[in-house]
Amino acid sequence: MYAILEAGGRQHRVAVGDKLKVELMAAESGSQVSFDKVLMVNNGTDLKVGKPYVDGATVKANIIEHGKGKKVVILKYRPKKDSRRKQGHRQPYTLLEITAIEG
């Protein structure tokens, strides 16, 4: 059984037991969250596709941790102008573990 849900402006394919990194959520570590923006649910025999979301379908997950991703280096360089700029960025994320798919 798997589902496709929308979280943080992106779509993710999840199954029970999967670990997933999404955009930073304003919730405590160790708490439980539920997503009701479920686009599709497949339980092996029955396929439900929403318009745009499946009615009554939810995906429940536990928040494992909050953290920052790997550093991305942005380097702007202009040849023959003696101009260069280096900047780094680490995107914050929330790590989830999917516990249940209902609907």
N, C-alpha and C positions, 0 to 999 in steps of 0.2 A: 504494500500500500504506500502510495506517495501522493504528495500534493504540491501545487505550485502556488506560492504566496507572494504578496507584495509587501516589502519592508524596506523603509529608507529610500524609496524611489526606485528600487530595483526588484526584479523578480527572481525568486529562488526556488529550485526543485528540492524538496525535503522529504525524508522518510523518518520513521521513529528511530531514535538513537543517533541521528546525524548531529554533527557539530557545525555551526554556521557562524560566520562573522558578518555582522550587519553594522550599519551606521550607529554611532553612539546613541544609546537610549537613556532617558532620565529615569532610571529605576535602580534600586539597590541590588548589589551583587547577592545572589542566593535567592532572589524572589522569583515568582512565576509570572509570566506574561502570556497573553493570548492574542492571536492575530485573527481578525475576522475578514480581512481582505484576501480571501482565498479565490484564486482564479480557476483552479481545476483540482479535482479529487479523483484518484484512480485507486480502487481497491482490488484490482485483479480481474474482476468480472464486470463491474459497473464503472462507467466513466461519466463523471458529471463535469460539465463545462459551464461556467457562469457567463452572464451577460451584464456587466463585466465580472461580477462576483457571484459565487455559489451561495444561495440562501441557506442559512443555518449551519454552514461549515466553519469550523474554527481549528486552529492549530495552536497547541499549548507548548510552551517551552520554559525551561529554567535558565536564568542568567548565571553563567559560570563566572565570568570576569569582565572587567573593562580594561582596555589597554590601548597601546599605540602600535601601528604597523611599522614596517621597515621604512627607513629613511629613503626618500626620493630626492635626488639632487637635481636642481634646476640650474643650468649654466647658460648664461647669455653671453655671447662672444661676438664682437664686431671686428673683423680683420682690418688691419692697417689703421685703426682708430685709437689704439691703446685703451680699449674699453672692454671690460669684462665684469660680470656680476655673477656671484655664486650664492644660491639660496637652497635651503633644505626644508623638507616638509615631512611630518609624520602624521598620518591620518588616524584619528581616534576611532576605536571600534568597540562593539559589545559582542562577546562570544556567547552563543546560545546552544543549548542542547535540547533537541526536539523530544518531547515526552509523549504527546498524543495527537492524533489527527481524528477529528470528529466530523461527521457529515458525509 
